[in-house]
Amino acid sequence: MRQTRTLAALAMIAVLTAPAPVVAAPARCHTGAKLVPTCGILWGVAPGAHTEQDSYRSLREFERKTGRYQVIHHAYHRGQRQLFPTPREAAISRENGHRRILLLNWRPEGVSWARIAQGDPGVDAFLDRLAVHIRQSYREPFFLAIHHEAENEVRARTGSGYTARDYAAMFRHVVQRLRARGATNVVTVLVHMAYVPHTTQSWFSQMYPGDDVVDWVGFDTYAYSDPGYGHGGFAELLNRRSASRPGWPGFYNWVRARHPNKPLMIAEWGVWFSRRNPGHQAAFYRDMGRQIGNFPRIKAMVHFETPRNYKGQNSSVDNTQAGLREYQRLGRLPIFQVSVS
Protein backbone atom coordinates (compact mmCIF):
# COMPACT_ATOMS: atom_id res chain seq x y z
CA MET A 1 0.00 0.00 0.00
CA ARG A 2 2.85 2.38 0.91
CA GLN A 3 4.53 1.66 -2.43
CA THR A 4 1.25 2.42 -4.26
CA ARG A 5 0.94 5.78 -2.47
CA THR A 6 4.59 6.58 -3.25
CA LEU A 7 4.14 5.81 -6.93
CA ALA A 8 0.98 7.95 -7.00
CA ALA A 9 2.83 10.83 -5.37
CA LEU A 10 5.69 10.56 -7.87
CA ALA A 11 3.21 10.51 -10.74
CA MET A 12 1.58 13.64 -9.35
CA ILE A 13 4.94 15.42 -9.13
CA ALA A 14 5.74 14.44 -12.71
CA VAL A 15 2.44 15.84 -13.94
CA LEU A 16 2.80 19.08 -12.02
CA THR A 17 6.34 19.71 -13.23
CA ALA A 18 5.68 18.88 -16.88
CA PRO A 19 6.06 21.92 -19.16
CA ALA A 20 2.82 23.75 -19.97
CA PRO A 21 1.97 25.54 -23.21
CA VAL A 22 2.84 29.22 -23.13
CA VAL A 23 1.90 32.36 -24.95
CA ALA A 24 4.66 33.71 -27.16
CA ALA A 25 4.30 37.33 -26.06
CA PRO A 26 5.60 38.05 -22.55
CA ALA A 27 3.16 39.55 -20.07
CA ARG A 28 3.75 43.18 -19.18
CA CYS A 29 0.71 43.41 -16.91
CA HIS A 30 0.65 41.81 -13.48
CA THR A 31 -1.63 41.38 -10.50
CA GLY A 32 -1.71 44.07 -7.84
CA ALA A 33 -3.66 44.71 -4.65
CA LYS A 34 -6.72 42.46 -4.27
CA LEU A 35 -5.50 40.65 -7.40
CA VAL A 36 -6.65 43.50 -9.64
CA PRO A 37 -4.37 43.53 -12.69
CA THR A 38 -2.30 46.65 -13.28
CA CYS A 39 -3.52 46.44 -16.87
CA GLY A 40 -5.24 43.88 -19.04
CA ILE A 41 -7.63 41.09 -18.04
CA LEU A 42 -7.02 37.88 -16.11
CA TRP A 43 -7.78 34.83 -18.28
CA GLY A 44 -8.97 31.58 -16.75
CA VAL A 45 -11.12 28.47 -16.86
CA ALA A 46 -13.29 26.09 -14.87
CA PRO A 47 -12.10 22.93 -16.69
CA GLY A 48 -13.96 19.66 -17.06
CA ALA A 49 -17.13 21.00 -15.44
CA HIS A 50 -19.96 18.49 -14.95
CA THR A 51 -17.56 15.60 -15.58
CA GLU A 52 -15.77 13.11 -13.36
CA GLN A 53 -12.39 13.92 -14.90
CA ASP A 54 -9.56 14.91 -12.57
CA SER A 55 -9.40 18.71 -12.31
CA TYR A 56 -5.70 18.99 -13.08
CA ARG A 57 -5.85 16.71 -16.08
CA SER A 58 -8.85 18.67 -17.34
CA LEU A 59 -6.90 21.89 -16.90
CA ARG A 60 -3.84 20.56 -18.72
CA GLU A 61 -5.98 19.26 -21.58
CA PHE A 62 -7.69 22.64 -21.90
CA GLU A 63 -4.32 24.42 -21.88
CA ARG A 64 -2.96 22.02 -24.48
CA LYS A 65 -5.79 22.51 -26.94
CA THR A 66 -6.02 26.29 -26.46
CA GLY A 67 -2.27 26.84 -26.63
CA ARG A 68 -1.70 28.75 -23.39
CA TYR A 69 -1.77 28.32 -19.65
CA GLN A 70 -4.67 29.71 -17.63
CA VAL A 71 -4.01 32.38 -15.02
CA ILE A 72 -7.19 31.54 -13.04
CA HIS A 73 -8.25 28.03 -12.08
CA HIS A 74 -11.90 27.85 -10.99
CA ALA A 75 -13.09 25.06 -8.69
CA TYR A 76 -16.22 24.43 -6.61
CA HIS A 77 -16.86 23.31 -3.03
CA ARG A 78 -20.04 22.50 -1.11
CA GLY A 79 -20.91 21.97 2.50
CA GLN A 80 -19.04 22.16 5.77
CA ARG A 81 -16.62 19.24 5.51
CA GLN A 82 -13.84 19.71 3.00
CA LEU A 83 -11.26 22.40 3.73
CA PHE A 84 -9.83 24.38 0.85
CA PRO A 85 -7.65 25.09 -0.98
CA THR A 86 -7.07 21.36 -1.21
CA PRO A 87 -3.53 20.03 -1.70
CA ARG A 88 -4.40 19.42 -5.35
CA GLU A 89 -5.58 23.00 -5.82
CA ALA A 90 -2.54 24.37 -4.04
CA ALA A 91 -0.26 22.35 -6.33
CA ILE A 92 -2.09 23.67 -9.40
CA SER A 93 -1.60 27.26 -8.28
CA ARG A 94 2.08 26.74 -7.49
CA GLU A 95 3.13 24.90 -10.64
CA ASN A 96 6.74 25.62 -11.45
CA GLY A 97 6.92 28.40 -14.03
CA HIS A 98 3.16 28.92 -14.18
CA ARG A 99 1.73 30.43 -11.05
CA ARG A 100 -2.05 30.49 -11.08
CA ILE A 101 -4.73 32.21 -9.05
CA LEU A 102 -7.40 30.03 -7.49
CA LEU A 103 -11.05 31.02 -7.78
CA LEU A 104 -12.81 28.82 -5.24
CA ASN A 105 -16.57 28.75 -5.03
CA TRP A 106 -18.11 27.76 -1.70
CA ARG A 107 -21.79 27.02 -1.08
CA PRO A 108 -22.93 26.22 2.47
CA GLU A 109 -25.43 23.39 2.83
CA GLY A 110 -28.13 22.40 5.27
CA VAL A 111 -28.33 25.76 7.04
CA SER A 112 -30.31 28.84 6.05
CA TRP A 113 -28.62 32.13 5.27
CA ALA A 114 -30.34 33.71 8.26
CA ARG A 115 -29.00 31.05 10.65
CA ILE A 116 -25.48 31.43 9.30
CA ALA A 117 -25.68 35.20 9.72
CA GLN A 118 -26.80 34.70 13.32
CA GLY A 119 -23.82 32.46 14.08
CA ASP A 120 -24.86 28.86 13.49
CA PRO A 121 -22.47 26.78 15.66
CA GLY A 122 -21.77 24.17 13.01
CA VAL A 123 -20.99 26.66 10.27
CA ASP A 124 -18.94 28.84 12.60
CA ALA A 125 -16.87 25.83 13.64
CA PHE A 126 -16.23 25.03 9.98
CA LEU A 127 -15.26 28.64 9.22
CA ASP A 128 -12.86 28.63 12.17
CA ARG A 129 -11.20 25.41 10.92
CA LEU A 130 -11.09 26.85 7.43
CA ALA A 131 -9.40 30.04 8.61
CA VAL A 132 -6.74 28.03 10.46
CA HIS A 133 -6.21 25.84 7.39
CA ILE A 134 -5.77 28.87 5.12
CA ARG A 135 -3.50 30.66 7.58
CA GLN A 136 -1.26 27.64 8.05
CA SER A 137 -1.16 26.07 4.60
CA TYR A 138 -2.01 28.62 1.94
CA ARG A 139 -0.85 32.22 2.27
CA GLU A 140 -1.16 33.25 -1.39
CA PRO A 141 -4.10 35.52 -2.20
CA PHE A 142 -7.01 33.70 -3.84
CA PHE A 143 -10.55 34.49 -4.94
CA LEU A 144 -13.45 33.22 -2.83
CA ALA A 145 -16.99 33.34 -4.21
CA ILE A 146 -19.57 32.75 -1.47
CA HIS A 147 -22.74 31.00 -2.68
CA HIS A 148 -22.66 32.16 -6.30
CA GLU A 149 -25.89 32.87 -8.20
CA ALA A 150 -27.77 33.14 -4.92
CA GLU A 151 -30.62 35.20 -6.36
CA ASN A 152 -31.94 31.99 -7.88
CA GLU A 153 -32.70 30.80 -4.34
CA VAL A 154 -34.09 33.98 -2.79
CA ARG A 155 -37.41 33.52 -1.00
CA ALA A 156 -38.74 37.01 -0.53
CA ARG A 157 -41.13 36.12 2.29
CA THR A 158 -40.02 37.60 5.61
CA GLY A 159 -38.86 34.84 7.95
CA SER A 160 -38.00 32.40 5.17
CA GLY A 161 -34.32 32.54 6.08
CA TYR A 162 -33.50 33.12 2.44
CA THR A 163 -34.40 36.74 1.75
CA ALA A 164 -32.03 39.03 -0.11
CA ARG A 165 -31.11 40.72 3.17
CA ASP A 166 -30.44 37.30 4.72
CA TYR A 167 -27.99 36.58 1.92
CA ALA A 168 -26.18 39.89 2.43
CA ALA A 169 -25.95 39.24 6.18
CA MET A 170 -24.68 35.69 5.61
CA PHE A 171 -21.99 36.92 3.22
CA ARG A 172 -20.86 39.57 5.72
CA HIS A 173 -20.71 37.06 8.56
CA VAL A 174 -18.62 34.57 6.59
CA VAL A 175 -16.11 37.19 5.43
CA GLN A 176 -15.79 38.88 8.82
CA ARG A 177 -15.32 35.58 10.66
CA LEU A 178 -12.61 34.40 8.26
CA ARG A 179 -10.78 37.73 8.41
CA ALA A 180 -11.00 37.92 12.19
CA ARG A 181 -9.27 34.54 12.42
CA GLY A 182 -6.40 35.40 10.14
CA ALA A 183 -7.57 34.44 6.65
CA THR A 184 -6.69 37.88 5.35
CA ASN A 185 -5.48 36.65 1.95
CA VAL A 186 -9.03 35.82 0.84
CA VAL A 187 -10.22 38.11 -1.98
CA THR A 188 -14.01 38.04 -1.99
CA VAL A 189 -16.22 37.91 -5.06
CA LEU A 190 -19.99 38.47 -5.08
CA VAL A 191 -21.18 36.45 -8.09
CA HIS A 192 -24.62 37.10 -9.60
CA MET A 193 -26.54 35.24 -12.29
CA ALA A 194 -27.29 38.47 -14.18
CA TYR A 195 -30.67 36.95 -15.14
CA VAL A 196 -33.05 39.81 -15.98
CA PRO A 197 -36.13 38.39 -14.16
CA HIS A 198 -34.00 38.42 -10.99
CA THR A 199 -32.02 41.63 -11.46
CA THR A 200 -35.21 43.63 -11.93
CA GLN A 201 -36.80 42.44 -8.68
CA SER A 202 -37.35 45.07 -5.97
CA TRP A 203 -35.14 43.07 -3.59
CA PHE A 204 -32.15 42.62 -5.91
CA SER A 205 -30.07 45.53 -4.59
CA GLN A 206 -30.66 44.29 -1.03
CA MET A 207 -28.35 41.35 -1.72
CA TYR A 208 -25.26 43.57 -1.61
CA PRO A 209 -23.31 42.90 1.64
CA GLY A 210 -21.29 46.14 1.60
CA ASP A 211 -18.15 47.55 0.05
CA ASP A 212 -16.04 46.56 3.05
CA VAL A 213 -16.63 42.82 2.54
CA VAL A 214 -16.94 42.68 -1.27
CA ASP A 215 -13.66 43.01 -3.16
CA TRP A 216 -14.92 42.12 -6.67
CA VAL A 217 -18.35 41.93 -8.28
CA GLY A 218 -18.83 39.00 -10.62
CA PHE A 219 -21.50 37.51 -12.82
CA ASP A 220 -22.15 34.36 -14.84
CA THR A 221 -23.44 34.72 -18.39
CA TYR A 222 -23.63 32.52 -21.49
CA ALA A 223 -24.25 33.11 -25.18
CA TYR A 224 -26.69 30.89 -27.12
CA SER A 225 -25.92 29.82 -30.66
CA ASP A 226 -29.54 29.47 -31.77
CA PRO A 227 -31.57 32.62 -32.46
CA GLY A 228 -33.75 33.70 -29.55
CA TYR A 229 -32.90 34.36 -25.92
CA GLY A 230 -29.22 35.09 -25.37
CA HIS A 231 -28.27 35.03 -29.04
CA GLY A 232 -25.94 37.74 -30.25
CA GLY A 233 -22.43 39.10 -29.85
CA PHE A 234 -20.21 40.01 -26.94
CA ALA A 235 -22.02 43.25 -26.10
CA GLU A 236 -25.30 41.35 -25.80
CA LEU A 237 -23.64 38.88 -23.44
CA LEU A 238 -22.58 41.65 -21.07
CA ASN A 239 -25.68 43.82 -21.24
CA ARG A 240 -28.48 41.34 -21.86
CA ARG A 241 -31.91 42.96 -21.70
CA SER A 242 -35.56 41.94 -21.89
CA ALA A 243 -38.43 43.48 -23.84
CA SER A 244 -40.67 42.84 -20.85
CA ARG A 245 -38.37 44.94 -18.62
CA PRO A 246 -37.20 47.83 -20.81
CA GLY A 247 -35.80 49.83 -17.90
CA TRP A 248 -33.02 47.34 -17.12
CA PRO A 249 -29.74 48.74 -18.56
CA GLY A 250 -27.85 45.44 -18.72
CA PHE A 251 -25.62 43.97 -16.03
CA TYR A 252 -22.35 45.58 -17.09
CA ASN A 253 -23.99 49.00 -17.23
CA TRP A 254 -25.70 48.40 -13.89
CA VAL A 255 -22.45 47.46 -12.12
CA ARG A 256 -20.64 50.39 -13.65
CA ALA A 257 -23.24 52.79 -12.23
CA ARG A 258 -24.01 51.01 -8.95
CA HIS A 259 -20.51 49.93 -7.92
CA PRO A 260 -18.12 52.28 -9.73
CA ASN A 261 -15.08 51.33 -7.64
CA LYS A 262 -15.33 47.56 -7.85
CA PRO A 263 -13.46 45.45 -10.42
CA LEU A 264 -15.74 43.25 -12.49
CA MET A 265 -15.23 39.53 -13.07
CA ILE A 266 -17.06 37.34 -15.56
CA ALA A 267 -16.84 34.33 -13.25
CA GLU A 268 -18.44 31.93 -15.74
CA TRP A 269 -18.95 32.42 -19.44
CA GLY A 270 -19.18 30.38 -22.58
CA VAL A 271 -21.01 29.88 -25.85
CA TRP A 272 -23.51 27.02 -25.97
CA PHE A 273 -22.86 25.09 -29.16
CA SER A 274 -25.62 24.22 -31.62
CA ARG A 275 -25.38 21.77 -34.51
CA ARG A 276 -28.03 23.85 -36.28
CA ASN A 277 -25.79 26.93 -36.13
CA PRO A 278 -22.24 25.55 -35.76
CA GLY A 279 -20.52 28.73 -36.93
CA HIS A 280 -21.79 30.90 -34.09
CA GLN A 281 -19.05 30.01 -31.61
CA ALA A 282 -16.28 31.14 -33.97
CA ALA A 283 -18.21 34.29 -34.89
CA PHE A 284 -18.77 35.10 -31.22
CA TYR A 285 -15.08 34.71 -30.34
CA ARG A 286 -14.12 36.98 -33.25
CA ASP A 287 -16.62 39.60 -32.11
CA MET A 288 -15.36 39.37 -28.55
CA GLY A 289 -11.82 40.06 -29.74
CA ARG A 290 -13.03 43.21 -31.48
CA GLN A 291 -15.25 44.39 -28.61
CA ILE A 292 -13.34 43.57 -25.43
CA GLY A 293 -11.58 46.94 -25.30
CA ASN A 294 -14.94 48.71 -25.08
CA PHE A 295 -15.58 47.31 -21.59
CA PRO A 296 -12.72 48.50 -19.37
CA ARG A 297 -14.38 47.54 -16.08
CA ILE A 298 -13.82 43.84 -16.86
CA LYS A 299 -10.69 42.68 -15.07
CA ALA A 300 -11.10 38.90 -15.22
CA MET A 301 -12.82 36.36 -17.50
CA VAL A 302 -13.19 32.70 -16.57
CA HIS A 303 -14.48 30.27 -19.19
CA PHE A 304 -16.80 27.47 -18.02
CA GLU A 305 -15.77 24.41 -20.03
CA THR A 306 -18.22 21.53 -20.10
CA PRO A 307 -19.09 18.94 -22.75
CA ARG A 308 -22.57 18.56 -21.25
CA ASN A 309 -24.26 20.45 -18.44
CA TYR A 310 -27.46 19.40 -16.66
CA LYS A 311 -29.45 20.69 -19.64
CA GLY A 312 -27.26 18.89 -22.16
CA GLN A 313 -25.58 22.12 -23.30
CA ASN A 314 -21.99 22.07 -24.54
CA SER A 315 -19.57 24.99 -24.10
CA SER A 316 -16.40 23.23 -25.29
CA VAL A 317 -14.27 25.59 -27.34
CA ASP A 318 -13.22 22.87 -29.80
CA ASN A 319 -16.62 21.82 -31.13
CA THR A 320 -15.38 23.04 -34.52
CA GLN A 321 -11.88 23.70 -35.81
CA ALA A 322 -12.87 27.26 -36.71
CA GLY A 323 -14.17 27.87 -33.20
CA LEU A 324 -11.00 26.51 -31.62
CA ARG A 325 -8.79 28.67 -33.85
CA GLU A 326 -10.72 31.80 -32.89
CA TYR A 327 -10.55 30.96 -29.19
CA GLN A 328 -6.81 30.38 -29.50
CA ARG A 329 -6.50 33.81 -31.13
CA LEU A 330 -8.42 35.34 -28.24
CA GLY A 331 -5.97 33.90 -25.75
CA ARG A 332 -3.05 35.44 -27.63
CA LEU A 333 -4.44 38.99 -27.55
CA PRO A 334 -2.22 41.40 -25.60
CA ILE A 335 -5.08 42.36 -23.29
CA PHE A 336 -5.12 38.84 -21.80
CA GLN A 337 -1.38 38.68 -21.05
CA VAL A 338 -1.28 39.18 -17.28
CA SER A 339 1.22 37.53 -14.95
CA VAL A 340 0.72 36.62 -11.30
CA SER A 341 2.90 38.75 -9.04
C-alpha positions as CSV (number, residue, x, y, z in Angstrom):
1,M,0.0,0.0,0.0
2,R,2.9,2.4,0.9
3,Q,4.5,1.7,-2.4
4,T,1.3,2.4,-4.3
5,R,0.9,5.8,-2.5
6,T,4.6,6.6,-3.2
7,L,4.1,5.8,-6.9
8,A,1.0,7.9,-7.0
9,A,2.8,10.8,-5.4
10,L,5.7,10.6,-7.9
11,A,3.2,10.5,-10.7
12,M,1.6,13.6,-9.3
13,I,4.9,15.4,-9.1
14,A,5.7,14.4,-12.7
15,V,2.4,15.8,-13.9
16,L,2.8,19.1,-12.0
17,T,6.3,19.7,-13.2
18,A,5.7,18.9,-16.9
19,P,6.1,21.9,-19.2
20,A,2.8,23.8,-20.0
21,P,2.0,25.5,-23.2
22,V,2.8,29.2,-23.1
23,V,1.9,32.4,-25.0
24,A,4.7,33.7,-27.2
25,A,4.3,37.3,-26.1
26,P,5.6,38.1,-22.5
27,A,3.2,39.5,-20.1
28,R,3.7,43.2,-19.2
29,C,0.7,43.4,-16.9
30,H,0.6,41.8,-13.5
31,T,-1.6,41.4,-10.5
32,G,-1.7,44.1,-7.8
33,A,-3.7,44.7,-4.6
34,K,-6.7,42.5,-4.3
35,L,-5.5,40.6,-7.4
36,V,-6.7,43.5,-9.6
37,P,-4.4,43.5,-12.7
38,T,-2.3,46.6,-13.3
39,C,-3.5,46.4,-16.9
40,G,-5.2,43.9,-19.0
41,I,-7.6,41.1,-18.0
42,L,-7.0,37.9,-16.1
43,W,-7.8,34.8,-18.3
44,G,-9.0,31.6,-16.8
45,V,-11.1,28.5,-16.9
46,A,-13.3,26.1,-14.9
47,P,-12.1,22.9,-16.7
48,G,-14.0,19.7,-17.1
49,A,-17.1,21.0,-15.4
50,H,-20.0,18.5,-14.9
51,T,-17.6,15.6,-15.6
52,E,-15.8,13.1,-13.4
53,Q,-12.4,13.9,-14.9
54,D,-9.6,14.9,-12.6
55,S,-9.4,18.7,-12.3
56,Y,-5.7,19.0,-13.1
57,R,-5.9,16.7,-16.1
58,S,-8.9,18.7,-17.3
59,L,-6.9,21.9,-16.9
60,R,-3.8,20.6,-18.7
61,E,-6.0,19.3,-21.6
62,F,-7.7,22.6,-21.9
63,E,-4.3,24.4,-21.9
64,R,-3.0,22.0,-24.5
65,K,-5.8,22.5,-26.9
66,T,-6.0,26.3,-26.5
67,G,-2.3,26.8,-26.6
68,R,-1.7,28.7,-23.4
69,Y,-1.8,28.3,-19.6
70,Q,-4.7,29.7,-17.6
71,V,-4.0,32.4,-15.0
72,I,-7.2,31.5,-13.0
73,H,-8.2,28.0,-12.1
74,H,-11.9,27.9,-11.0
75,A,-13.1,25.1,-8.7
76,Y,-16.2,24.4,-6.6
77,H,-16.9,23.3,-3.0
78,R,-20.0,22.5,-1.1
79,G,-20.9,22.0,2.5
80,Q,-19.0,22.2,5.8
81,R,-16.6,19.2,5.5
82,Q,-13.8,19.7,3.0
83,L,-11.3,22.4,3.7
84,F,-9.8,24.4,0.9
85,P,-7.6,25.1,-1.0
86,T,-7.1,21.4,-1.2
87,P,-3.5,20.0,-1.7
88,R,-4.4,19.4,-5.3
89,E,-5.6,23.0,-5.8
90,A,-2.5,24.4,-4.0
91,A,-0.3,22.4,-6.3
92,I,-2.1,23.7,-9.4
93,S,-1.6,27.3,-8.3
94,R,2.1,26.7,-7.5
95,E,3.1,24.9,-10.6
96,N,6.7,25.6,-11.4
97,G,6.9,28.4,-14.0
98,H,3.2,28.9,-14.2
99,R,1.7,30.4,-11.0
100,R,-2.1,30.5,-11.1
101,I,-4.7,32.2,-9.0
102,L,-7.4,30.0,-7.5
103,L,-11.1,31.0,-7.8
104,L,-12.8,28.8,-5.2
105,N,-16.6,28.7,-5.0
106,W,-18.1,27.8,-1.7
107,R,-21.8,27.0,-1.1
108,P,-22.9,26.2,2.5
109,E,-25.4,23.4,2.8
110,G,-28.1,22.4,5.3
111,V,-28.3,25.8,7.0
112,S,-30.3,28.8,6.0
113,W,-28.6,32.1,5.3
114,A,-30.3,33.7,8.3
115,R,-29.0,31.1,10.7
116,I,-25.5,31.4,9.3
117,A,-25.7,35.2,9.7
118,Q,-26.8,34.7,13.3
119,G,-23.8,32.5,14.1
120,D,-24.9,28.9,13.5
121,P,-22.5,26.8,15.7
122,G,-21.8,24.2,13.0
123,V,-21.0,26.7,10.3
124,D,-18.9,28.8,12.6
125,A,-16.9,25.8,13.6
126,F,-16.2,25.0,10.0
127,L,-15.3,28.6,9.2
128,D,-12.9,28.6,12.2
129,R,-11.2,25.4,10.9
130,L,-11.1,26.8,7.4
131,A,-9.4,30.0,8.6
132,V,-6.7,28.0,10.5
133,H,-6.2,25.8,7.4
134,I,-5.8,28.9,5.1
135,R,-3.5,30.7,7.6
136,Q,-1.3,27.6,8.0
137,S,-1.2,26.1,4.6
138,Y,-2.0,28.6,1.9
139,R,-0.8,32.2,2.3
140,E,-1.2,33.3,-1.4
141,P,-4.1,35.5,-2.2
142,F,-7.0,33.7,-3.8
143,F,-10.6,34.5,-4.9
144,L,-13.4,33.2,-2.8
145,A,-17.0,33.3,-4.2
146,I,-19.6,32.8,-1.5
147,H,-22.7,31.0,-2.7
148,H,-22.7,32.2,-6.3
149,E,-25.9,32.9,-8.2
150,A,-27.8,33.1,-4.9
151,E,-30.6,35.2,-6.4
152,N,-31.9,32.0,-7.9
153,E,-32.7,30.8,-4.3
154,V,-34.1,34.0,-2.8
155,R,-37.4,33.5,-1.0
156,A,-38.7,37.0,-0.5
157,R,-41.1,36.1,2.3
158,T,-40.0,37.6,5.6
159,G,-38.9,34.8,8.0
160,S,-38.0,32.4,5.2
161,G,-34.3,32.5,6.1
162,Y,-33.5,33.1,2.4
163,T,-34.4,36.7,1.8
164,A,-32.0,39.0,-0.1
165,R,-31.1,40.7,3.2
166,D,-30.4,37.3,4.7
167,Y,-28.0,36.6,1.9
168,A,-26.2,39.9,2.4
169,A,-25.9,39.2,6.2
170,M,-24.7,35.7,5.6
171,F,-22.0,36.9,3.2
172,R,-20.9,39.6,5.7
173,H,-20.7,37.1,8.6
174,V,-18.6,34.6,6.6
175,V,-16.1,37.2,5.4
176,Q,-15.8,38.9,8.8
177,R,-15.3,35.6,10.7
178,L,-12.6,34.4,8.3
179,R,-10.8,37.7,8.4
180,A,-11.0,37.9,12.2
181,R,-9.3,34.5,12.4
182,G,-6.4,35.4,10.1
183,A,-7.6,34.4,6.6
184,T,-6.7,37.9,5.3
185,N,-5.5,36.6,2.0
186,V,-9.0,35.8,0.8
187,V,-10.2,38.1,-2.0
188,T,-14.0,38.0,-2.0
189,V,-16.2,37.9,-5.1
190,L,-20.0,38.5,-5.1
191,V,-21.2,36.4,-8.1
192,H,-24.6,37.1,-9.6
193,M,-26.5,35.2,-12.3
194,A,-27.3,38.5,-14.2
195,Y,-30.7,37.0,-15.1
196,V,-33.1,39.8,-16.0
197,P,-36.1,38.4,-14.2
198,H,-34.0,38.4,-11.0
199,T,-32.0,41.6,-11.5
200,T,-35.2,43.6,-11.9
201,Q,-36.8,42.4,-8.7
202,S,-37.3,45.1,-6.0
203,W,-35.1,43.1,-3.6
204,F,-32.2,42.6,-5.9
205,S,-30.1,45.5,-4.6
206,Q,-30.7,44.3,-1.0
207,M,-28.3,41.3,-1.7
208,Y,-25.3,43.6,-1.6
209,P,-23.3,42.9,1.6
210,G,-21.3,46.1,1.6
211,D,-18.1,47.6,0.1
212,D,-16.0,46.6,3.1
213,V,-16.6,42.8,2.5
214,V,-16.9,42.7,-1.3
215,D,-13.7,43.0,-3.2
216,W,-14.9,42.1,-6.7
217,V,-18.3,41.9,-8.3
218,G,-18.8,39.0,-10.6
219,F,-21.5,37.5,-12.8
220,D,-22.2,34.4,-14.8
221,T,-23.4,34.7,-18.4
222,Y,-23.6,32.5,-21.5
223,A,-24.3,33.1,-25.2
224,Y,-26.7,30.9,-27.1
225,S,-25.9,29.8,-30.7
226,D,-29.5,29.5,-31.8
227,P,-31.6,32.6,-32.5
228,G,-33.8,33.7,-29.6
229,Y,-32.9,34.4,-25.9
230,G,-29.2,35.1,-25.4
231,H,-28.3,35.0,-29.0
232,G,-25.9,37.7,-30.2
233,G,-22.4,39.1,-29.9
234,F,-20.2,40.0,-26.9
235,A,-22.0,43.3,-26.1
236,E,-25.3,41.3,-25.8
237,L,-23.6,38.9,-23.4
238,L,-22.6,41.7,-21.1
239,N,-25.7,43.8,-21.2
240,R,-28.5,41.3,-21.9
241,R,-31.9,43.0,-21.7
242,S,-35.6,41.9,-21.9
243,A,-38.4,43.5,-23.8
244,S,-40.7,42.8,-20.9
245,R,-38.4,44.9,-18.6
246,P,-37.2,47.8,-20.8
247,G,-35.8,49.8,-17.9
248,W,-33.0,47.3,-17.1
249,P,-29.7,48.7,-18.6
250,G,-27.8,45.4,-18.7
251,F,-25.6,44.0,-16.0
252,Y,-22.3,45.6,-17.1
253,N,-24.0,49.0,-17.2
254,W,-25.7,48.4,-13.9
255,V,-22.5,47.5,-12.1
256,R,-20.6,50.4,-13.7
257,A,-23.2,52.8,-12.2
258,R,-24.0,51.0,-9.0
259,H,-20.5,49.9,-7.9
260,P,-18.1,52.3,-9.7
261,N,-15.1,51.3,-7.6
262,K,-15.3,47.6,-7.9
263,P,-13.5,45.5,-10.4
264,L,-15.7,43.2,-12.5
265,M,-15.2,39.5,-13.1
266,I,-17.1,37.3,-15.6
267,A,-16.8,34.3,-13.2
268,E,-18.4,31.9,-15.7
269,W,-18.9,32.4,-19.4
270,G,-19.2,30.4,-22.6
271,V,-21.0,29.9,-25.9
272,W,-23.5,27.0,-26.0
273,F,-22.9,25.1,-29.2
274,S,-25.6,24.2,-31.6
275,R,-25.4,21.8,-34.5
276,R,-28.0,23.9,-36.3
277,N,-25.8,26.9,-36.1
278,P,-22.2,25.6,-35.8
279,G,-20.5,28.7,-36.9
280,H,-21.8,30.9,-34.1
281,Q,-19.0,30.0,-31.6
282,A,-16.3,31.1,-34.0
283,A,-18.2,34.3,-34.9
284,F,-18.8,35.1,-31.2
285,Y,-15.1,34.7,-30.3
286,R,-14.1,37.0,-33.3
287,D,-16.6,39.6,-32.1
288,M,-15.4,39.4,-28.6
289,G,-11.8,40.1,-29.7
290,R,-13.0,43.2,-31.5
291,Q,-15.3,44.4,-28.6
292,I,-13.3,43.6,-25.4
293,G,-11.6,46.9,-25.3
294,N,-14.9,48.7,-25.1
295,F,-15.6,47.3,-21.6
296,P,-12.7,48.5,-19.4
297,R,-14.4,47.5,-16.1
298,I,-13.8,43.8,-16.9
299,K,-10.7,42.7,-15.1
300,A,-11.1,38.9,-15.2
301,M,-12.8,36.4,-17.5
302,V,-13.2,32.7,-16.6
303,H,-14.5,30.3,-19.2
304,F,-16.8,27.5,-18.0
305,E,-15.8,24.4,-20.0
306,T,-18.2,21.5,-20.1
307,P,-19.1,18.9,-22.8
308,R,-22.6,18.6,-21.3
309,N,-24.3,20.5,-18.4
310,Y,-27.5,19.4,-16.7
311,K,-29.5,20.7,-19.6
312,G,-27.3,18.9,-22.2
313,Q,-25.6,22.1,-23.3
314,N,-22.0,22.1,-24.5
315,S,-19.6,25.0,-24.1
316,S,-16.4,23.2,-25.3
317,V,-14.3,25.6,-27.3
318,D,-13.2,22.9,-29.8
319,N,-16.6,21.8,-31.1
320,T,-15.4,23.0,-34.5
321,Q,-11.9,23.7,-35.8
322,A,-12.9,27.3,-36.7
323,G,-14.2,27.9,-33.2
324,L,-11.0,26.5,-31.6
325,R,-8.8,28.7,-33.8
326,E,-10.7,31.8,-32.9
327,Y,-10.5,31.0,-29.2
328,Q,-6.8,30.4,-29.5
329,R,-6.5,33.8,-31.1
330,L,-8.4,35.3,-28.2
331,G,-6.0,33.9,-25.7
332,R,-3.1,35.4,-27.6
333,L,-4.4,39.0,-27.6
334,P,-2.2,41.4,-25.6
335,I,-5.1,42.4,-23.3
336,F,-5.1,38.8,-21.8
337,Q,-1.4,38.7,-21.0
338,V,-1.3,39.2,-17.3
339,S,1.2,37.5,-15.0
340,V,0.7,36.6,-11.3
341,S,2.9,38.7,-9.0
